[in-house]
Amino acid sequence: MFPIGFVRKLLGIPVAPNPATRQASSIMLLVLCGLITGVSPVFASVKQNHSEQSSDRYIQQLDDLSALWSFYKQTYIQSGRVVSLDENGITTSEGQGYAMLRAVWSNDRATFNTVWAWTKQHLQVRDDKLFAWKWKGTVIDRNSATDADTDIALALILAARRFDHPAFEQESLAIINSIWDQEIVHIGSRAYVTAGNWARYEDYPTIHVAYLAPYAYETFASVDSHHPWAHAIESSYAILHWLYDEEALPVPPELIYLDKHNGQLTVRHPVTGVSSSFSYDAFPIFWRVALDAAWFGRSERPLRQKMLGFFQQEWKAHGKFVDRYSLKGLPLSSSEGLPLYATVHALAFQEQHDLTRLLSEKKLAPIEAGALEGKRLPYYFQNWLWFGQAVTLSQARHYDEFLGFLRPFDVVGFSAHFPWELFAVTVMLYLIARWHPVLKFVFLICGFSLCLRYLHWRFFHTLNFLETGGLFISVALWAAELYAFSTVVLLFIQVGIGWRRQPVCPPEPTQGFAPSVDIFIPIYSESCEILKKTLIGASAMEHGHKRIYVLDDSHREEVCRLAEQFGATYIKGPRQHAKAGNLNHALTQTEGELIVVFDTDHIPVTTFLTETVPFFADPEMGFVQTPHHFYNQDIFQRALGAGPRIPNEQDLFNHAIQGGRQGWQGAFFVGSGAVFRRSAIAALNGFNLMSITEDIHTSQHLHARGWKSAFVDKDLAVGLTAENLASYIVQRRRWMLGCLQIFFKDNPLLCRGLSLRH
């Protein structure tokens, strides 16, 4: 902890005469020291609560989800074709639909486009716009699979919303019409979704339980007003209620059958008597019901709990799920059903958080960790692991939510990391900082603390180590933010805290103090009309010993005649080293003790010299600078049509920054409106020629040699600012190049005689 007296001295805070005020300011300083050293009882504690840990975990899971998609693309997708490496390299419409959904939810438009293009070209070969379900070199089976057609149509609708591409929705509508006409059996008001286009021709149409996707039918209804998709939703839930309520099955079979004549459902085929078991093809139903609950929040909680009941008991009894069960819930295999963990986890996330946590910790997290390390997982499980995580992380979206544009923003994570207390104190201090200098100082410390905490959080919690090029991009962005913060710090170093400064007053002149003044007006390409206004102002300045010199680098006769008209001495410039060379040439031909520099367009007021010359009664005063003031509108005032209602863009520098620098003798020459002691300039052998911004460079070496500077914050001369964007850019480019020259060739940090602040 710093001693309070040391902090006061370091910051230049005066000791309050009132004991109560002194005690209050000391307490504030103690709090500030705590903020700096990290031991403040109010602000030093870092939240380590459950919400923050959950937020950090959530962010990590999002990164992992992105990494899983990147691995899947590189492993299974070849020029838009999804290759099932576990099944002899075949491609199915199901796999293409999965890839399209994952691409949309991963915001990967490029991959979506290539997968959709391949799917259209190679699988959409039927006249009805549905998709042949199996391909290897050529179409092997032209029949459609309803789940794939549904997934592809849904992916196109989501892509139209996510990528703002309406053409995708039009392509989806053609598929939706065919699903309704070719893959749905209509009995009364019920619309039963069958297994494929072939099923409706069967005597007892086959229904794949895991193909039921009420969330998709709801989405279809939002774009297709010609078909009552609500009937398909009702029938889907009617089937599930029949299985779990009437048949009282612990798990659903893969297939059930529909009697087209009376609408009765059966588990066994009415002709063959065969019934299917619960296995891989039934696993997706839990995920589909979970997604429907997440998207549309249907009041089917009792059903969802029944669907989870068997798995809760199975976990308690055995701590695992196998990949095949009889319809009585008896295990028919000893192998674990890995995709089942993912789909049940998604449903449990909606209803049973204890089961969600157990499945995540004991099964899914270790498997996912292996996948992130490059361990190859079965193709089918790869998809359902990702889909399950996408639902629990709210990344599987329909992009039509109320205020959905806010969803990408991590409100929970932001709130967990954001120092609300410190922010509130900072805002409060901002409102009352003007009451006392200590309050202003406390406000600045709090503000800087917020910035530093943000940079720390960005560096240690947000850099991307997973994606290709992610580290470079994220570090580059962080470096840009650090640079932005550094400019604020440097501004603070220049202007300080901003105590109420007393006007700068010159010392009492000694008897007989009446220095001679040479007024230099350099000109190159400016018009004589502009020069004439400046000569009128210079001639009218009040001072007994002044001479005016026009320094002409253009060597024009009209300039010479105009100078003579106002009694000014005309000096031809050397046409070397630009303005600095012109000034140095004039120094060799003049003798005045003080030198005033005005740009061609800077018109002084009559009191210019009476306001500035008295400062040179101090023998250590090297130069006096006045602010630049402009009588025309700058490009921003003109563009906004605001005129004088907003300040000139350069006022921040010409008043606030220069005024702040004056507080520590740091004001510098800015090219015009300044008065120099000749002996100070002579000690430098003239104005510096190395940089095209000779003004700041000359100031640097005057300060380094111990000469003082003063800034008189009064508008004592008025000039022209850049009148259009082209001139503005030329001006700022010149300033930038000049400062870069100084930085690389004569860096002030390496200049002897300058204090660190200079």
VENLIN-V931088 format. One record per helix or strand of 2 or more residues. SS is the DSSP state (alpha for helix, beta for strand). FROM is the first residue (numbers start at 1). TO is the last residue. If there is no record, write none. Layout:
SS | FROM | TO
SS | FROM | TO
This chain:
alpha | 4 | 11
alpha | 19 | 37
alpha | 50 | 76
beta | 77 | 78
beta | 81 | 82
alpha | 85 | 87
beta | 90 | 92
alpha | 93 | 105
alpha | 109 | 122
beta | 134 | 135
beta | 139 | 141
alpha | 146 | 162
alpha | 166 | 182
beta | 184 | 187
beta | 190 | 193
alpha | 199 | 201
beta | 204 | 208
alpha | 209 | 211
alpha | 214 | 223
alpha | 229 | 246
beta | 255 | 259
beta | 265 | 266
alpha | 280 | 282
alpha | 284 | 296
alpha | 301 | 318
alpha | 338 | 351
alpha | 353 | 372
alpha | 379 | 392
alpha | 404 | 406
alpha | 411 | 417
alpha | 420 | 435
alpha | 437 | 461
alpha | 470 | 495
beta | 517 | 523
alpha | 528 | 539
beta | 546 | 552
alpha | 557 | 565
beta | 569 | 572
alpha | 578 | 587
beta | 594 | 598
beta | 603 | 604
alpha | 608 | 617
beta | 621 | 626
beta | 629 | 630
alpha | 635 | 640
alpha | 643 | 645
alpha | 651 | 662
beta | 674 | 677
alpha | 678 | 683
alpha | 694 | 704
beta | 708 | 712
beta | 717 | 719
alpha | 725 | 745
alpha | 748 | 750
